[in-house]
Amino acid sequence: QVQLVESGGGLVQAGGSLRLSCAASGSIVSIAVMGWYRQAPGKQRELVASITSGGITNYEDSVKGRFTISRDNAKNTVYLQMNSLKPEDTAVYYCNLRWTSRNYWGQGTQVTVSA
């Protein structure tokens, strides 16, 4: 019932910007916690940012001040605006929906930041 589709990844130079989008379907989207995770080769998947149904946000320390998560419940879409990108931001970025004990994941979108 729930489907998440990420888009917006690509190759950028250090200092550049990207905006990731997550198009979500399903009746539970508006009441769910949404998040962006990333996974670099050989590393664990980590939480980058999250946003509650009420708009409360949380960020991993390394992206604070550079990334902004937002949501448009009318469009069932979650965004991650990424500014001042660094090579260490390179990873596959995944959209996540969490509702009660259930988790849903998108297929991921590649972000590559060159030095």
N, C-alpha and C positions, 0 to 999 in steps of 0.2 A: 504493500500500500504506500509506503514511504519511498520516495526516490530523490536522490541528491545528485546534482550534476554540476561539477565545477568547470569554470572557464577563466581565462584571463592570464594564464601563465605564459612564460616566454623567456627569452634571453635579453638581459639588460646589463649595462655597465654599472660598476660600483657608483653609488650616488644617485642612481636612477630610481624610477618609481614604477609600480605596477598596481593594478586593482584587480583582485580576484573576486569572482562572483560565484555564488552557490544558489542555484535554482532548486527549490524544494517543493515537493508535492506531498499532499496528505493533510487530513483534517487536524492533526496534532501539531503541526508546525508552529502555529501561533502561540502555543502554550509550552513549547519545548525550549530547553537550553541549546543554543547553537554554538559551535566552536570551529576553529581552524587548528588543525594539527599539521606537523610536518615531519618528514623522515628523510634524513640524509643517508647515503650509502653506508652500510656497516654500523648504523646507529639506531637507537630506539626511537620510536615515534614519540614526539613530545607535543604538549599543548602549547600553542602560540597565543591564542586569544579566545575568549568565550564571551557570550552575551546572553543574559536571561531574557525571558519573555517580557519583562518590564524595562529592559534596556540597560541593566547594570552590567558593566564590562570588567574583564579581568585580563591581564597581559603577563606573558613571560617577561622576566626582567630585561633580557637582552633586546627586546623589541619595544619597550616602553619609550614613548616619545617619538617613535618612528612609524609604528603601525597603528591603524585605527579599525576596529571592527564595528559594524553597524548592521541594522536589519530593517527591512521594509516589510512589515507583516501583511500589508495589503497585497504585495506582490510575491509573498513567500520567498523572499530573496535575502541572502546574507552576503555582506561584502567584507573584504579585507583590503584596505588601502595601505600599501606598503611604500614608504618613502625612505630616502637615504639608505638604499639597499647596500648590503655588504656581501662579499663572497661567502661568508659563513651562513648567509641566509639561503644558500642554494640547497634545495630539497624538493621532494614531492610534497605538495600541500593538499591536505584532505579536509573536506567539509564533514562535520559531525553533527548529528542531531541526537540529543539525549532526552528521553521522556521516561520518567520513573526509572526502572532498571534496564530499559532497553536502549540500545545504541544502533544508529544507522550511519553508514559511511558512503561517501561518494567514491568515484574511481581515482581521483587525484589529478592534479595538474602540476606539471613540472615548472619550477622556477629556477633559473640559472643566472647567477650574477658573476660577471667576469671582472677581473681586476684590471 
